[in-house]
Amino acid sequence: MKFTYVPLLKTTDAELRAFSKVSAKARPHICPFFELTKGKTFNNPSSKAHDIEGDLSKSVKLLRKKFALDTPFILSLTTEKKFQNNQIANLLFNSKNGFSAWTGFLQELNMPNIIPSMVVDLSAPFEMIAQAQYLEEYYPRFVFRIQLNKSDLDDADGLARVFYEIAKRLKDSTKMLGVLDLRYVEPKSYDKVLAAAKTFFNTLKASGISKEHNFIVMSSSFPAVLKDEGLLSFSSLEFDLFKAISHEFSSDFILTYGDYAAIHPIRKDDGGGFWIPRVDYPTLNTMYYARIRHYEMRKVVDAVTGQEVIRRKKFKEAKEAYREASILIKTCPGFGDKDCWGTDQIIDCSLGNCKSNIPSFWISVRANIHMTMMANVLKLFEA
């Protein structure tokens, strides 16, 4: 692959907005890995218009609308249940005829630059082989994504053998790109995750698989929840993890860096409106964040029931809290050295022009800064 960076993005508004704002200068170095999610749902009784399923075609149309898609991109289906509907479930869990529901769906899309990702179901090995052989015949490249969740780390050897067993049944196994998805990594799990990755690649190395195989190694160190207030930080481990793996195996395989664009692998709900405004600023080894509370919880007596209840009391507008957070984040080391849309949003907000007080917008800001940074860093890293 000629690309130096592969960010994995769900087809949510936040993530598509972040990528759509990546500059034309950085875009050629990026091959996005899109996970199709269900479309937006709605129910309007007055007009009798409703879509409680979230038709998958909406997500496809959004991709076509936001991006010219004139360069290669990887396409898969989300395995996260909260983003699935019956359509996605049928494509994921219908293994008949080599997962023909999924391969047929891909053909109908008629997007020439798709790099399709296999549907992985280890309980249907022969159907997976048939699927791989079909994708090899009809696409220049395709992806086999191996997800190593916490529960799978001890089975890295077995998953590597699955990859090998499929690869050896292809005419040209190098057309199958491997994605080793290490999911969430934190300081306390770093050594175990690294050991699992080494086991995976050592097993493949011992199998005698071609050195021409390309593997994308991805992970995320962004937590599901951030607490405390003020200006804080935590270590970003994705790039260090990739370098450690690359140092040992770059002479055995072609390795490409990937990540989750500074987003936790499992998406969390916003919490029913009780979020605390936060602005994030990614650097290569550290994630800075500024969190400013705009409400407090108070005990009050309910006027109707006469019982004591806890209610939220807002003491400043959310946009004002975002402005204060933006001012604070501008004091973190290295702020402003990334010329991109995300940085511009923080600067504008600090000056009183806050474009949004919705958390998903600020996810876009963080992800856009991170993707811009990684595209630039990896361009130099590969040089």
C-alpha positions as a Markdown table, in Angstrom:
| # | Residue | x | y | z |
|---|---|---|---|---|
| 1 | Met | 0.0 | 0.0 | 0.0 |
| 2 | Lys | 1.3 | 3.5 | -0.8 |
| 3 | Phe | -0.6 | 5.0 | 2.2 |
| 4 | Thr | 1.2 | 5.7 | 5.4 |
| 5 | Tyr | -1.8 | 6.0 | 7.7 |
| 6 | Val | -5.1 | 4.1 | 8.1 |
| 7 | Pro | -7.7 | 5.6 | 10.6 |
| 8 | Leu | -10.7 | 3.5 | 11.4 |
| 9 | Leu | -13.9 | 5.6 | 11.4 |
| 10 | Lys | -17.5 | 4.7 | 11.9 |
| 11 | Thr | -20.0 | 6.4 | 9.6 |
| 12 | Thr | -21.3 | 8.7 | 12.4 |
| 13 | Asp | -21.7 | 12.4 | 11.9 |
| 14 | Ala | -18.7 | 13.2 | 14.2 |
| 15 | Glu | -16.2 | 10.9 | 12.5 |
| 16 | Leu | -17.2 | 11.7 | 8.9 |
| 17 | Arg | -17.1 | 15.4 | 9.7 |
| 18 | Ala | -13.6 | 15.0 | 11.1 |
| 19 | Phe | -12.3 | 13.3 | 8.0 |
| 20 | Ser | -14.1 | 15.5 | 5.6 |
| 21 | Lys | -12.2 | 18.5 | 7.1 |
| 22 | Val | -8.8 | 16.9 | 6.6 |
| 23 | Ser | -6.9 | 19.1 | 4.2 |
| 24 | Ala | -6.2 | 18.1 | 0.6 |
| 25 | Lys | -2.5 | 18.2 | 1.5 |
| 26 | Ala | -2.8 | 15.5 | 4.2 |
| 27 | Arg | -5.5 | 13.4 | 2.5 |
| 28 | Pro | -3.3 | 11.6 | -0.1 |
| 29 | His | -1.4 | 9.9 | 2.8 |
| 30 | Ile | -4.5 | 8.5 | 4.4 |
| 31 | Cys | -6.5 | 5.4 | 3.5 |
| 32 | Pro | -9.7 | 5.6 | 5.7 |
| 33 | Phe | -11.2 | 2.4 | 7.1 |
| 34 | Phe | -14.9 | 3.1 | 7.2 |
| 35 | Glu | -17.2 | 0.9 | 9.4 |
| 36 | Leu | -20.7 | 1.2 | 8.1 |
| 37 | Thr | -23.3 | 1.9 | 10.8 |
| 38 | Lys | -27.0 | 2.2 | 10.6 |
| 39 | Gly | -28.4 | 5.5 | 9.3 |
| 40 | Lys | -30.1 | 8.1 | 11.5 |
| 41 | Thr | -33.5 | 7.0 | 12.9 |
| 42 | Phe | -36.5 | 9.2 | 13.2 |
| 43 | Asn | -40.2 | 8.9 | 14.0 |
| 44 | Asn | -42.6 | 11.8 | 13.2 |
| 45 | Pro | -46.2 | 10.8 | 14.0 |
| 46 | Ser | -47.6 | 14.1 | 12.6 |
| 47 | Ser | -46.3 | 13.4 | 9.1 |
| 48 | Lys | -46.4 | 9.6 | 9.4 |
| 49 | Ala | -42.7 | 9.6 | 8.4 |
| 50 | His | -40.5 | 7.2 | 10.3 |
| 51 | Asp | -37.4 | 5.2 | 10.1 |
| 52 | Ile | -36.9 | 3.4 | 13.4 |
| 53 | Glu | -34.4 | 1.0 | 11.8 |
| 54 | Gly | -32.0 | 3.5 | 10.3 |
| 55 | Asp | -31.8 | 2.4 | 6.7 |
| 56 | Leu | -28.2 | 1.4 | 5.8 |
| 57 | Ser | -28.6 | 3.2 | 2.5 |
| 58 | Lys | -28.4 | 6.5 | 4.4 |
| 59 | Ser | -24.9 | 5.8 | 5.6 |
| 60 | Val | -23.9 | 4.8 | 2.0 |
| 61 | Lys | -25.4 | 8.0 | 0.6 |
| 62 | Leu | -23.6 | 10.0 | 3.3 |
| 63 | Leu | -20.3 | 8.5 | 2.3 |
| 64 | Arg | -20.9 | 9.3 | -1.4 |
| 65 | Lys | -22.1 | 12.9 | -0.5 |
| 66 | Lys | -19.2 | 13.8 | 1.8 |
| 67 | Phe | -16.3 | 12.2 | -0.2 |
| 68 | Ala | -15.5 | 11.9 | -3.8 |
| 69 | Leu | -14.1 | 8.5 | -2.9 |
| 70 | Asp | -11.8 | 8.7 | -5.9 |
| 71 | Thr | -9.0 | 7.2 | -3.8 |
| 72 | Pro | -9.0 | 3.7 | -2.2 |
| 73 | Phe | -10.8 | 3.2 | 1.1 |
| 74 | Ile | -11.5 | 0.1 | 3.2 |
| 75 | Leu | -15.2 | -0.7 | 3.9 |
| 76 | Ser | -16.6 | -3.0 | 6.6 |
| 77 | Leu | -19.6 | -3.4 | 8.8 |
| 78 | Thr | -19.7 | -2.4 | 12.4 |
| 79 | Thr | -19.7 | -5.2 | 14.9 |
| 80 | Glu | -20.9 | -2.8 | 17.7 |
| 81 | Lys | -24.5 | -3.7 | 18.5 |
| 82 | Lys | -25.7 | -0.1 | 19.3 |
| 83 | Phe | -24.9 | 0.9 | 15.7 |
| 84 | Gln | -26.4 | -2.1 | 14.0 |
| 85 | Asn | -29.9 | -2.7 | 12.6 |
| 86 | Asn | -31.5 | -5.8 | 11.0 |
| 87 | Gln | -29.8 | -5.0 | 7.6 |
| 88 | Ile | -26.3 | -5.1 | 9.1 |
| 89 | Ala | -27.1 | -8.2 | 11.2 |
| 90 | Asn | -28.2 | -10.0 | 8.1 |
| 91 | Leu | -25.0 | -9.1 | 6.3 |
| 92 | Leu | -22.8 | -10.0 | 9.3 |
| 93 | Phe | -24.4 | -13.3 | 10.3 |
| 94 | Asn | -25.6 | -14.8 | 7.1 |
| 95 | Ser | -22.7 | -17.0 | 6.1 |
| 96 | Lys | -24.5 | -18.9 | 3.3 |
| 97 | Asn | -22.6 | -19.2 | 0.0 |
| 98 | Gly | -19.4 | -17.5 | 1.2 |
| 99 | Phe | -21.3 | -14.7 | 2.9 |
| 100 | Ser | -23.0 | -13.9 | -0.4 |
| 101 | Ala | -25.3 | -11.3 | 1.3 |
| 102 | Trp | -22.2 | -9.2 | 2.0 |
| 103 | Thr | -20.4 | -9.7 | -1.2 |
| 104 | Gly | -23.6 | -9.1 | -3.2 |
| 105 | Phe | -24.1 | -5.8 | -1.2 |
| 106 | Leu | -20.5 | -4.8 | -2.1 |
| 107 | Gln | -21.2 | -5.4 | -5.8 |
| 108 | Glu | -24.4 | -3.3 | -5.7 |
| 109 | Leu | -22.5 | -0.4 | -4.3 |
| 110 | Asn | -20.5 | -0.1 | -7.5 |
| 111 | Met | -17.7 | 1.9 | -5.9 |
| 112 | Pro | -14.6 | 1.1 | -7.8 |
| 113 | Asn | -12.1 | 2.1 | -5.1 |
| 114 | Ile | -13.5 | -0.1 | -2.4 |
| 115 | Ile | -11.1 | -2.3 | -0.5 |
| 116 | Pro | -13.7 | -4.7 | 1.1 |
| 117 | Ser | -13.2 | -6.1 | 4.5 |
| 118 | Met | -14.1 | -9.7 | 5.1 |
| 119 | Val | -17.0 | -10.6 | 7.4 |
| 120 | Val | -15.2 | -12.7 | 10.1 |
| 121 | Asp | -17.1 | -15.7 | 11.6 |
| 122 | Leu | -14.7 | -18.3 | 13.0 |
| 123 | Ser | -17.6 | -20.7 | 13.4 |
| 124 | Ala | -17.9 | -20.8 | 9.6 |
| 125 | Pro | -14.3 | -21.5 | 8.3 |
| 126 | Phe | -15.2 | -22.9 | 4.9 |
| 127 | Glu | -17.6 | -20.1 | 4.2 |
| 128 | Met | -14.8 | -17.6 | 5.1 |
| 129 | Ile | -12.5 | -19.3 | 2.7 |
| 130 | Ala | -15.1 | -19.1 | -0.1 |
| 131 | Gln | -15.6 | -15.4 | 0.8 |
| 132 | Ala | -11.9 | -14.7 | 0.6 |
| 133 | Gln | -11.6 | -16.5 | -2.8 |
| 134 | Tyr | -14.5 | -14.5 | -4.2 |
| 135 | Leu | -13.0 | -11.2 | -3.0 |
| 136 | Glu | -9.6 | -12.2 | -4.4 |
| 137 | Glu | -11.2 | -12.7 | -7.8 |
| 138 | Tyr | -13.2 | -9.5 | -8.0 |
| 139 | Tyr | -11.1 | -7.0 | -6.1 |
| 140 | Pro | -7.5 | -5.9 | -6.4 |
| 141 | Arg | -7.1 | -6.0 | -2.6 |
| 142 | Phe | -9.2 | -7.0 | 0.3 |
| 143 | Val | -8.9 | -7.0 | 4.1 |
| 144 | Phe | -9.0 | -9.7 | 6.8 |
| 145 | Arg | -9.4 | -7.9 | 10.2 |
| 146 | Ile | -8.3 | -9.7 | 13.3 |
| 147 | Gln | -9.6 | -8.1 | 16.5 |
| 148 | Leu | -7.7 | -8.9 | 19.6 |
| 149 | Asn | -10.0 | -7.9 | 22.5 |
| 150 | Lys | -8.9 | -8.5 | 26.1 |
| 151 | Ser | -10.4 | -11.9 | 26.0 |
| 152 | Asp | -8.6 | -12.8 | 22.8 |
| 153 | Leu | -5.0 | -11.8 | 23.7 |
| 154 | Asp | -4.2 | -15.4 | 24.8 |
| 155 | Asp | -5.4 | -16.7 | 21.4 |
| 156 | Ala | -3.1 | -14.6 | 19.2 |
| 157 | Asp | -1.4 | -17.8 | 18.0 |
| 158 | Gly | -4.7 | -19.4 | 17.0 |
| 159 | Leu | -5.9 | -16.3 | 15.1 |
| 160 | Ala | -2.6 | -16.1 | 13.2 |
| 161 | Arg | -3.1 | -19.7 | 12.2 |
| 162 | Val | -6.6 | -18.8 | 10.9 |
| 163 | Phe | -5.1 | -16.1 | 8.8 |
| 164 | Tyr | -2.5 | -18.5 | 7.4 |
| 165 | Glu | -5.0 | -21.2 | 6.6 |
| 166 | Ile | -7.1 | -18.8 | 4.5 |
| 167 | Ala | -4.0 | -17.2 | 2.9 |
| 168 | Lys | -2.6 | -20.5 | 1.7 |
| 169 | Arg | -5.9 | -21.3 | -0.2 |
| 170 | Leu | -5.6 | -18.1 | -2.3 |
| 171 | Lys | -3.9 | -17.8 | -5.7 |
| 172 | Asp | -2.2 | -14.6 | -4.6 |
| 173 | Ser | -2.4 | -14.3 | -0.8 |
| 174 | Thr | -0.7 | -10.9 | -0.8 |
| 175 | Lys | -3.9 | -9.4 | -2.1 |
| 176 | Met | -5.3 | -10.1 | 1.4 |
| 177 | Leu | -4.3 | -7.2 | 3.6 |
| 178 | Gly | -4.2 | -8.1 | 7.3 |
| 179 | Val | -5.5 | -5.7 | 9.9 |
| 180 | Leu | -4.3 | -6.6 | 13.4 |
| 181 | Asp | -6.7 | -4.6 | 15.6 |
| 182 | Leu | -5.3 | -4.4 | 19.1 |
| 183 | Arg | -8.4 | -2.5 | 20.3 |
| 184 | Tyr | -7.9 | -0.5 | 23.6 |
| 185 | Val | -4.5 | -0.3 | 25.1 |
| 186 | Glu | -3.6 | 1.4 | 28.4 |
| 187 | Pro | -0.5 | 1.5 | 30.5 |
| 188 | Lys | -1.4 | -1.5 | 32.6 |
| 189 | Ser | -2.2 | -3.6 | 29.6 |
| 190 | Tyr | 0.5 | -2.4 | 27.2 |
| 191 | Asp | 3.0 | -5.2 | 27.9 |
| 192 | Lys | 0.3 | -7.9 | 27.5 |
| 193 | Val | -1.0 | -6.4 | 24.2 |
| 194 | Leu | 2.5 | -6.1 | 22.8 |
| 195 | Ala | 3.3 | -9.7 | 23.7 |
| 196 | Ala | 0.1 | -10.8 | 22.0 |
| 197 | Ala | 1.1 | -8.9 | 18.8 |
| 198 | Lys | 4.5 | -10.5 | 18.9 |
| 199 | Thr | 3.0 | -14.0 | 19.2 |
| 200 | Phe | 0.7 | -13.2 | 16.3 |
| 201 | Phe | 3.6 | -12.2 | 14.0 |
| 202 | Asn | 6.0 | -14.8 | 15.2 |
| 203 | Thr | 3.4 | -17.5 | 14.4 |
| 204 | Leu | 3.0 | -16.1 | 10.9 |
| 205 | Lys | 6.7 | -15.8 | 10.5 |
| 206 | Ala | 7.2 | -19.5 | 11.5 |
| 207 | Ser | 4.5 | -20.5 | 9.0 |
| 208 | Gly | 6.7 | -19.3 | 6.1 |
| 209 | Ile | 4.1 | -16.8 | 4.9 |
| 210 | Ser | 5.3 | -14.3 | 2.3 |
| 211 | Lys | 7.2 | -11.2 | 3.4 |
| 212 | Glu | 5.2 | -9.3 | 0.8 |
| 213 | His | 2.1 | -9.4 | 3.1 |
| 214 | Asn | 0.9 | -6.0 | 4.3 |
| 215 | Phe | -0.4 | -5.8 | 7.8 |
| 216 | Ile | -2.1 | -2.7 | 9.2 |
| 217 | Val | -1.5 | -2.5 | 13.0 |
| 218 | Met | -4.0 | -0.4 | 14.8 |
| 219 | Ser | -5.1 | 0.4 | 18.4 |
| 220 | Ser | -6.5 | 3.2 | 20.6 |
| 221 | Ser | -5.4 | 4.5 | 23.9 |
| 222 | Phe | -8.3 | 7.0 | 24.3 |
| 223 | Pro | -10.3 | 6.1 | 27.4 |
| 224 | Ala | -14.1 | 5.5 | 27.4 |
| 225 | Val | -14.5 | 8.1 | 30.2 |
| 226 | Leu | -12.4 | 11.1 | 31.3 |
| 227 | Lys | -12.9 | 12.5 | 34.8 |
| 228 | Asp | -11.6 | 15.5 | 36.8 |
| 229 | Glu | -11.7 | 19.1 | 35.8 |
| 230 | Gly | -9.2 | 21.7 | 34.6 |
| 231 | Leu | -6.2 | 21.1 | 32.3 |
| 232 | Leu | -5.2 | 17.4 | 32.4 |
| 233 | Ser | -3.4 | 14.8 | 30.2 |
| 234 | Phe | -2.7 | 11.2 | 29.7 |
| 235 | Ser | -0.2 | 9.1 | 27.6 |
| 236 | Ser | -1.0 | 8.3 | 24.0 |
| 237 | Leu | 0.4 | 4.8 | 23.4 |
| 238 | Glu | -0.7 | 3.9 | 19.9 |
| 239 | Phe | 2.4 | 5.1 | 18.1 |
| 240 | Asp | 4.9 | 3.7 | 20.6 |
| 241 | Leu | 3.1 | 0.3 | 20.4 |
| 242 | Phe | 3.4 | 0.4 | 16.6 |
| 243 | Lys | 7.1 | 1.3 | 16.7 |
| 244 | Ala | 7.8 | -1.6 | 19.1 |
| 245 | Ile | 6.1 | -4.0 | 16.8 |
| 246 | Ser | 7.7 | -2.5 | 13.7 |
| 247 | His | 11.1 | -2.6 | 15.2 |
| 248 | Glu | 10.9 | -6.4 | 15.5 |
| 249 | Phe | 9.0 | -7.4 | 12.4 |
| 250 | Ser | 9.5 | -4.7 | 9.7 |
| 251 | Ser | 12.0 | -7.0 | 7.9 |
| 252 | Asp | 9.5 | -9.8 | 7.9 |
| 253 | Phe | 6.3 | -8.1 | 6.8 |
| 254 | Ile | 5.1 | -4.7 | 5.3 |
| 255 | Leu | 3.7 | -2.9 | 8.3 |
| 256 | Thr | 1.4 | 0.1 | 8.1 |
| 257 | Tyr | 0.2 | 2.3 | 11.0 |
| 258 | Gly | -3.5 | 2.6 | 11.9 |
| 259 | Asp | -5.6 | 3.8 | 14.8 |
| 260 | Tyr | -9.1 | 4.8 | 15.9 |
| 261 | Ala | -8.5 | 8.6 | 15.2 |
| 262 | Ala | -8.2 | 9.3 | 19.0 |
| 263 | Ile | -11.6 | 7.7 | 19.8 |
| 264 | His | -12.3 | 4.8 | 22.1 |
| 265 | Pro | -13.0 | 1.6 | 20.2 |
| 266 | Ile | -16.4 | 1.3 | 21.9 |
| 267 | Arg | -18.6 | 4.3 | 21.6 |
| 268 | Lys | -20.2 | 5.7 | 24.8 |
| 269 | Asp | -23.5 | 7.5 | 24.9 |
| 270 | Asp | -23.3 | 11.2 | 25.9 |
| 271 | Gly | -25.1 | 10.6 | 29.1 |
| 272 | Gly | -28.5 | 12.2 | 28.7 |
| 273 | Gly | -27.3 | 15.7 | 28.5 |
| 274 | Phe | -25.3 | 15.7 | 31.7 |
| 275 | Trp | -21.9 | 16.0 | 30.0 |
| 276 | Ile | -19.2 | 18.4 | 31.1 |
| 277 | Pro | -17.8 | 20.5 | 28.2 |
| 278 | Arg | -14.3 | 19.3 | 27.2 |
| 279 | Val | -11.8 | 20.3 | 24.6 |
| 280 | Asp | -9.0 | 17.9 | 23.6 |
| 281 | Tyr | -5.6 | 18.5 | 22.0 |
| 282 | Pro | -3.7 | 15.5 | 20.7 |
| 283 | Thr | 0.1 | 15.4 | 20.5 |
| 284 | Leu | 2.2 | 12.4 | 19.4 |
| 285 | Asn | 2.8 | 11.0 | 22.9 |
| 286 | Thr | 0.3 | 12.9 | 25.1 |
| 287 | Met | -3.4 | 13.8 | 24.9 |
| 288 | Tyr | -4.2 | 17.0 | 26.6 |
| 289 | Tyr | -7.8 | 17.9 | 27.7 |
| 290 | Ala | -9.5 | 20.8 | 29.4 |
| 291 | Arg | -12.7 | 20.1 | 31.2 |
| 292 | Ile | -14.9 | 23.0 | 32.5 |
| 293 | Arg | -18.1 | 22.3 | 34.5 |
| 294 | His | -21.1 | 24.5 | 33.6 |
| 295 | Tyr | -23.6 | 23.1 | 36.2 |
| 296 | Glu | -23.8 | 21.7 | 39.7 |
| 297 | Met | -26.1 | 19.2 | 41.2 |
| 298 | Arg | -28.3 | 20.4 | 44.1 |
| 299 | Lys | -30.8 | 18.9 | 46.5 |
| 300 | Val | -34.1 | 20.6 | 46.2 |
| 301 | Val | -37.7 | 19.9 | 47.3 |
| 302 | Asp | -40.0 | 18.9 | 44.5 |
| 303 | Ala | -43.0 | 21.4 | 44.5 |
| 304 | Val | -45.4 | 18.6 | 43.5 |
| 305 | Thr | -44.4 | 15.6 | 45.6 |
| 306 | Gly | -42.7 | 17.5 | 48.5 |
| 307 | Gln | -39.8 | 15.0 | 48.3 |
| 308 | Glu | -36.1 | 15.9 | 48.2 |
| 309 | Val | -34.7 | 15.3 | 44.7 |
| 310 | Ile | -31.4 | 16.1 | 43.0 |
| 311 | Arg | -31.6 | 18.6 | 40.2 |
| 312 | Arg | -29.0 | 20.1 | 37.8 |
| 313 | Lys | -28.5 | 23.8 | 38.3 |
| 314 | Lys | -26.7 | 25.5 | 35.4 |
| 315 | Phe | -24.5 | 28.5 | 36.4 |
| 316 | Lys | -23.1 | 29.2 | 33.0 |
| 317 | Glu | -23.9 | 28.5 | 29.4 |
| 318 | Ala | -22.2 | 25.4 | 27.8 |
| 319 | Lys | -20.7 | 27.6 | 25.1 |
| 320 | Glu | -19.0 | 29.8 | 27.7 |
| 321 | Ala | -17.6 | 26.6 | 29.3 |
| 322 | Tyr | -16.3 | 25.5 | 25.9 |
| 323 | Arg | -14.7 | 29.0 | 25.5 |
| 324 | Glu | -12.9 | 28.7 | 28.8 |
| 325 | Ala | -11.8 | 25.2 | 28.0 |
| 326 | Ser | -10.4 | 26.4 | 24.6 |
| 327 | Ile | -8.5 | 29.2 | 26.3 |
| 328 | Leu | -7.0 | 26.7 | 28.8 |
| 329 | Ile | -6.1 | 24.1 | 26.1 |
| 330 | Lys | -4.2 | 26.7 | 24.2 |
| 331 | Thr | -1.7 | 26.8 | 27.0 |
| 332 | Cys | -0.7 | 23.1 | 26.6 |
| 333 | Pro | 2.8 | 22.3 | 25.1 |
| 334 | Gly | 2.9 | 22.4 | 21.3 |
| 335 | Phe | -0.5 | 24.0 | 20.8 |
| 336 | Gly | -0.9 | 25.6 | 17.4 |
| 337 | Asp | 1.7 | 23.6 | 15.6 |
| 338 | Lys | -0.9 | 21.7 | 13.7 |
| 339 | Asp | -2.4 | 23.8 | 10.9 |
| 340 | Cys | -5.9 | 22.2 | 10.4 |
| 341 | Trp | -9.6 | 22.7 | 10.8 |
| 342 | Gly | -9.7 | 21.3 | 14.3 |
| 343 | Thr | -7.1 | 23.7 | 15.6 |
| 344 | Asp | -9.0 | 26.6 | 14.0 |
| 345 | Gln | -12.1 | 25.6 | 15.8 |
| 346 | Ile | -10.4 | 25.8 | 19.2 |
| 347 | Ile | -8.8 | 29.2 | 18.4 |
| 348 | Asp | -12.2 | 30.6 | 17.2 |
| 349 | Cys | -13.9 | 29.3 | 20.3 |
| 350 | Ser | -11.3 | 30.8 | 22.6 |
| 351 | Leu | -12.1 | 34.2 | 20.9 |
| 352 | Gly | -15.8 | 33.8 | 21.6 |
| 353 | Asn | -16.9 | 32.2 | 18.4 |
| 354 | Cys | -18.0 | 28.8 | 19.6 |
| 355 | Lys | -19.4 | 26.9 | 16.6 |
| 356 | Ser | -21.2 | 24.2 | 18.7 |
| 357 | Asn | -21.8 | 23.1 | 22.3 |
| 358 | Ile | -22.6 | 19.5 | 21.2 |
| 359 | Pro | -20.0 | 17.0 | 22.4 |
| 360 | Ser | -19.9 | 15.2 | 19.0 |
| 361 | Phe | -18.7 | 18.4 | 17.3 |
| 362 | Trp | -15.7 | 18.4 | 19.7 |
| 363 | Ile | -15.0 | 14.8 | 19.0 |
| 364 | Ser | -14.7 | 15.9 | 15.3 |
| 365 | Val | -12.3 | 18.6 | 16.4 |
| 366 | Arg | -10.0 | 16.1 | 18.3 |
| 367 | Ala | -10.1 | 13.5 | 15.6 |
| 368 | Asn | -9.4 | 16.0 | 12.8 |
| 369 | Ile | -6.3 | 17.3 | 14.7 |
| 370 | His | -5.1 | 13.8 | 15.4 |
| 371 | Met | -5.5 | 12.5 | 11.8 |
| 372 | Thr | -3.7 | 15.6 | 10.4 |
| 373 | Met | -0.9 | 15.1 | 12.9 |
| 374 | Met | -0.5 | 11.4 | 12.1 |
| 375 | Ala | -0.5 | 11.9 | 8.4 |
| 376 | Asn | 2.3 | 14.4 | 8.7 |
| 377 | Val | 4.3 | 12.4 | 11.2 |
| 378 | Leu | 4.1 | 9.2 | 9.3 |
| 379 | Lys | 5.0 | 10.9 | 6.0 |
| 380 | Leu | 8.3 | 11.8 | 7.7 |
| 381 | Phe | 8.6 | 8.4 | 9.4 |
| 382 | Glu | 8.3 | 6.6 | 6.1 |
| 383 | Ala | 10.7 | 8.9 | 4.3 |
